[in-house]
Amino acid sequence: MVNVNPVDAVGESRTRPGVTVAFVEDIAREAGHTLRKFFSDRDKKVDTKESPADLVTEFDKAIEDHLKKRIREAFPTHQFLCEEQRFLLERKSTQSLTAAELGIQKRIDGTTNFVHTLPFTCVSIAFAVNKEVVVGVVYAPILNEMFSAEKGKGAFLNGERIYTSGRRDPSCAVVCCGFSVGTIRKIDMPGCDLAVKTAARDIERCVLNNLTYCSHNCRDIRHLGSTALELCYVAAGRMDAYQSLGPKEWDFAAGILIVQEAGGCVIDFDGKPLELHQRRAIAGSTEELARSFVGNLMAPGLSTAVDGPGVKTLCSAKKPVLEAAAEQLKWHGGEDVAVVVY
């Protein structure tokens, strides 16, 4: 087991006693064992969820059950914020949900990569108190890389301290861009609600605009297919920035803490501090780099965008029809909340 420097008694100051980076790393490794064991299996049972690009495998449920069991054994009062919760929210108001009613069904982060035997797949777990993430762990078992952070204690990769690249100039930056393929595919889905199609078309225009801006103004762009790993790569200085529309709490909760503890900056598209219920994120190796994208990237609901050199804005940033319905999930907070992604 990797002995990460700042594991001592995380819970004594910020969460309940016993919540340590070491504990979170242990359960991440346990879940990662399943990913590693079946990674090379090309006969995985695969199904789709909300769109043809939204995959789920037969291993999701097994990993879900294991993580749920381990966390509940250690912290029976913790609430869970996770992917399947949104289906509960279709039936109940956010105010009426209790800890016992919160569902937990989370996918492997980088499921498509896992299905196609690409190594960028991981387990991502975060613990938060009063809506503030205080412990985050991202484990990529195929790459044997364990990223971890505790609030105020720094970010680590396999026990070694990591830092962002420190780049400030976007023209020298490699930027990871989210493509929102799962959302865009809904445009062509038979029987898909008109409001959903309208929102998806708006996202598509914004994504194209943002890719165009980054292509003209940054050194290069990348896309790994795992939000958690993309953020960790910014934290480790492998990439310099990240921008995406539509990531959920379970996608980036651990990653944003790791970026911040590595010296980076994470903000919303309007330049405000990123809150976990928001759906648009910019991460940069420095605050200066992160803020260089503000006003140049488009998102539904933003009123304006500034054209970069040689770039035409491709969308109007109009507020999509029923945008609130498309949000799908708002943050739930108890005093203790476990945010789990796998």
C-alpha positions in Angstrom: 0.0 0.0 0.0 1.3 3.5 -0.9 2.0 5.6 2.2 0.8 9.0 1.1 2.3 11.7 3.3 -0.8 13.6 4.4 -3.0 10.6 5.4 -3.0 11.2 9.1 -6.4 11.7 10.6 -8.2 13.6 7.9 -11.4 13.1 9.8 -10.2 14.7 13.0 -10.3 18.2 11.6 -12.7 18.1 8.6 -14.7 14.9 8.6 -15.6 12.3 11.2 -12.7 10.5 12.7 -11.3 7.8 10.5 -11.9 9.4 7.1 -8.4 9.2 5.7 -6.8 9.4 2.3 -5.5 5.9 3.1 -9.0 4.5 3.5 -10.2 6.1 0.3 -7.2 4.8 -1.6 -7.8 1.3 -0.2 -11.4 1.1 -1.4 -10.4 2.6 -4.8 -7.8 -0.1 -5.2 -10.4 -2.8 -4.3 -12.7 -1.4 -7.0 -9.8 -1.0 -9.4 -9.0 -4.7 -9.1 -12.2 -5.5 -10.9 -11.4 -3.1 -13.7 -7.9 -4.5 -14.1 -9.1 -8.1 -14.0 -11.7 -7.7 -16.8 -10.0 -4.9 -18.8 -8.8 -7.1 -21.6 -12.0 -9.0 -22.0 -13.4 -8.0 -25.4 -16.7 -9.8 -24.7 -17.9 -7.4 -22.0 -21.7 -7.2 -21.7 -22.5 -3.6 -22.7 -25.7 -1.6 -22.6 -26.6 2.0 -23.3 -28.4 4.5 -21.0 -29.4 8.0 -22.1 -27.8 7.9 -25.5 -25.9 5.6 -27.8 -22.7 7.1 -26.4 -23.6 6.6 -22.8 -22.4 3.1 -22.0 -22.8 0.9 -18.9 -21.1 -2.5 -18.4 -21.9 -5.6 -16.4 -19.2 -4.7 -13.9 -20.7 -1.3 -12.9 -23.2 -2.9 -10.5 -20.6 -5.2 -8.8 -18.3 -2.2 -8.2 -21.2 -0.1 -7.0 -22.3 -2.7 -4.5 -18.7 -3.1 -3.2 -18.0 0.6 -2.7 -21.4 1.2 -1.2 -20.9 -1.6 1.3 -17.4 -0.5 2.3 -18.4 3.2 2.8 -21.5 2.4 4.7 -19.7 0.0 7.0 -17.2 2.7 7.9 -19.5 5.7 7.8 -23.2 4.7 8.1 -24.4 8.3 8.5 -22.9 9.6 5.2 -25.1 10.5 2.3 -24.3 9.7 -1.2 -24.3 11.9 -4.3 -24.0 9.8 -7.4 -25.2 9.2 -10.9 -28.3 7.2 -10.3 -29.6 9.8 -7.9 -31.0 11.8 -10.8 -33.7 9.2 -11.4 -34.9 9.6 -7.9 -35.1 13.4 -8.5 -37.5 12.8 -11.3 -39.9 11.4 -8.6 -39.2 13.6 -5.6 -38.2 17.1 -4.9 -34.7 17.8 -3.8 -36.0 19.1 -0.4 -37.9 15.8 0.3 -35.0 13.4 -0.2 -33.4 11.9 2.9 -30.1 10.1 3.3 -31.9 6.7 3.2 -33.6 7.6 0.0 -30.6 8.7 -2.0 -29.8 6.1 -4.6 -26.3 5.0 -5.6 -25.5 3.7 -9.1 -22.3 5.0 -10.5 -20.5 4.2 -13.7 -16.8 3.6 -14.3 -15.3 6.9 -15.2 -14.1 6.3 -18.8 -16.6 3.5 -19.5 -16.2 3.7 -23.3 -12.4 3.5 -22.8 -12.9 0.4 -20.6 -15.1 -1.2 -23.2 -12.6 -0.6 -26.0 -9.6 -1.5 -23.9 -8.2 2.0 -23.7 -6.3 2.5 -20.5 -7.9 5.9 -19.5 -10.4 4.5 -17.1 -10.5 5.0 -13.4 -12.3 5.0 -10.0 -12.9 8.4 -8.5 -14.1 9.0 -5.0 -14.5 12.2 -3.0 -15.7 13.1 0.5 -17.2 16.5 1.2 -18.3 18.4 4.2 -20.8 21.2 3.9 -20.5 21.1 0.1 -16.7 21.4 0.3 -14.6 18.5 -1.1 -12.0 17.7 1.6 -10.6 14.4 0.3 -10.3 13.2 -3.3 -8.8 10.1 -4.8 -8.6 9.0 -8.5 -7.2 5.6 -9.2 -6.3 4.4 -12.8 -5.6 0.7 -12.3 -4.5 -0.1 -15.8 -1.9 2.7 -15.6 -1.2 1.9 -11.9 -1.6 5.6 -11.0 -3.2 6.8 -7.7 -3.9 10.5 -7.5 -4.9 11.9 -4.1 -5.4 15.1 -2.2 -6.6 16.3 1.1 -7.8 19.9 1.5 -4.8 22.1 2.5 -2.3 19.2 2.4 -1.3 19.1 -1.3 -1.8 16.7 -4.2 0.0 13.4 -4.8 0.6 10.8 -7.4 1.6 7.4 -6.0 2.8 9.1 -2.9 4.9 11.8 -4.6 3.9 15.4 -4.4 2.7 16.8 -7.8 2.3 20.4 -9.1 0.7 21.9 -12.2 2.9 23.1 -15.1 2.5 26.7 -14.0 1.9 27.9 -17.6 0.1 31.2 -18.0 0.0 31.7 -21.7 -2.8 29.9 -23.6 -0.7 29.9 -26.8 1.8 27.5 -25.0 -0.9 25.4 -23.4 -2.2 21.9 -24.2 -5.9 22.0 -23.4 -8.2 19.1 -22.7 -11.6 19.8 -24.4 -14.9 18.0 -23.5 -16.8 17.0 -26.6 -20.2 16.3 -24.9 -20.9 13.5 -27.4 -23.4 11.8 -25.1 -25.5 14.9 -25.1 -25.1 15.7 -28.8 -26.1 12.2 -29.8 -29.6 12.9 -28.4 -30.3 15.2 -31.3 -30.7 12.2 -33.6 -32.4 9.8 -31.2 -35.9 8.7 -32.3 -38.5 9.7 -29.8 -36.3 12.1 -27.9 -38.2 15.0 -26.4 -38.1 18.2 -28.3 -36.9 20.2 -25.4 -34.0 17.8 -24.9 -33.1 18.0 -28.6 -33.2 21.8 -28.4 -30.8 21.8 -25.4 -28.6 19.3 -27.2 -28.3 21.4 -30.3 -27.4 24.4 -28.2 -24.7 22.4 -26.5 -23.4 21.2 -29.9 -23.0 24.8 -31.1 -21.2 25.8 -28.0 -18.9 22.8 -28.1 -18.0 23.6 -31.7 -17.3 27.2 -30.8 -15.1 26.2 -27.9 -13.1 23.7 -29.9 -12.6 26.4 -32.6 -11.4 28.9 -30.1 -8.9 26.4 -28.4 -7.7 25.2 -31.8 -6.8 28.8 -32.9 -5.5 30.1 -29.6 -3.8 27.1 -27.8 -0.8 24.9 -28.6 -3.0 21.8 -29.0 -6.1 20.0 -27.8 -6.6 16.6 -26.2 -9.5 14.5 -25.1 -9.0 11.4 -22.9 -12.6 10.4 -22.3 -12.4 10.5 -18.5 -13.1 13.8 -16.7 -11.4 12.7 -13.5 -8.2 11.7 -15.3 -8.2 14.8 -17.4 -8.2 16.9 -14.3 -5.5 14.8 -12.7 -3.4 15.3 -15.8 -3.7 19.1 -15.4 -2.7 18.6 -11.7 0.4 16.6 -12.7 1.5 19.1 -15.4 0.9 16.7 -18.2 -1.7 19.1 -19.6 -2.2 22.7 -18.9 -5.9 23.3 -18.9 -9.3 21.7 -19.2 -12.7 23.0 -20.4 -16.0 21.1 -20.7 -19.7 21.6 -20.7 -21.9 19.1 -18.8 -19.6 17.2 -16.3 -21.5 16.1 -13.2 -20.5 16.2 -9.6 -19.5 12.6 -9.7 -17.3 13.3 -12.7 -15.1 16.0 -11.2 -15.5 16.2 -7.4 -12.2 14.5 -6.7 -10.4 16.0 -9.7 -11.1 19.6 -8.8 -9.6 19.2 -5.4 -6.6 17.5 -6.8 -6.1 20.4 -9.3 -6.5 23.0 -6.6 -4.1 21.2 -4.2 -1.5 21.0 -7.0 -1.6 24.8 -7.4 -4.1 25.1 -10.2 -7.4 27.0 -10.5 -10.9 25.7 -11.2 -13.7 28.2 -12.2 -17.0 28.3 -14.0 -17.3 29.7 -17.5 -18.2 33.1 -16.1 -15.1 33.2 -14.0 -16.7 32.5 -10.7 -15.5 29.8 -8.3 -16.9 26.4 -9.5 -19.7 25.0 -7.4 -20.3 21.3 -7.6 -23.8 21.6 -9.0 -22.6 23.5 -12.0 -22.2 21.9 -15.4 -19.4 23.9 -17.0 -15.9 23.9 -15.8 -12.5 25.5 -16.6 -9.3 24.2 -14.9 -6.0 25.8 -15.5 -2.4 25.3 -14.3 -2.6 28.9 -13.1 -5.4 31.3 -12.4 -4.1 33.5 -15.2 -4.4 30.7 -17.7 -7.9 29.6 -16.5 -9.2 33.2 -16.7 -7.9 33.6 -20.2 -10.7 31.4 -21.4 -13.5 33.4 -19.7 -15.4 35.4 -22.3 -14.0 33.3 -25.1 -15.8 30.0 -24.3 -19.6 29.6 -24.9 -22.1 27.9 -22.7 -25.9 27.9 -22.6 -27.1 30.8 -20.5 -24.0 33.0 -20.9 -24.9 36.3 -22.6 -21.8 37.1 -24.6 -18.5 35.7 -25.8 -15.5 37.5 -27.2 -14.1 36.3 -30.5 -10.5 35.3 -30.3 -8.0 36.2 -33.1 -9.2 34.6 -36.3 -12.2 33.0 -34.6 -15.9 33.4 -35.3 -18.3 32.7 -32.5 -20.5 29.8 -33.7 -23.4 30.1 -31.3 -25.4 32.8 -29.7 -25.3 31.4 -26.1 -29.0 31.7 -25.9 -30.6 30.0 -22.9 -32.0 26.7 -24.1 -35.6 25.7 -23.6 -36.2 24.2 -20.2 -32.6 24.5 -19.2 -33.5 23.9 -15.6 -34.9 20.5 -16.6 -31.8 19.6 -18.4 -29.7 20.2 -15.2 -31.0 16.8 -13.9 -29.3 17.1 -10.5 -28.7 19.7 -7.9 -26.3 19.4 -5.0 -27.6 17.7 -1.9 -25.8 18.5 1.3 -25.9 16.9 4.7 -23.1 17.6 7.1 -21.3 14.6 5.6 -21.6 13.6 2.0 -19.7 10.9 0.1 -19.4 11.6 -3.6 -18.5 8.4 -5.4 -17.7 7.9 -9.1 -16.4 4.7 -10.6 
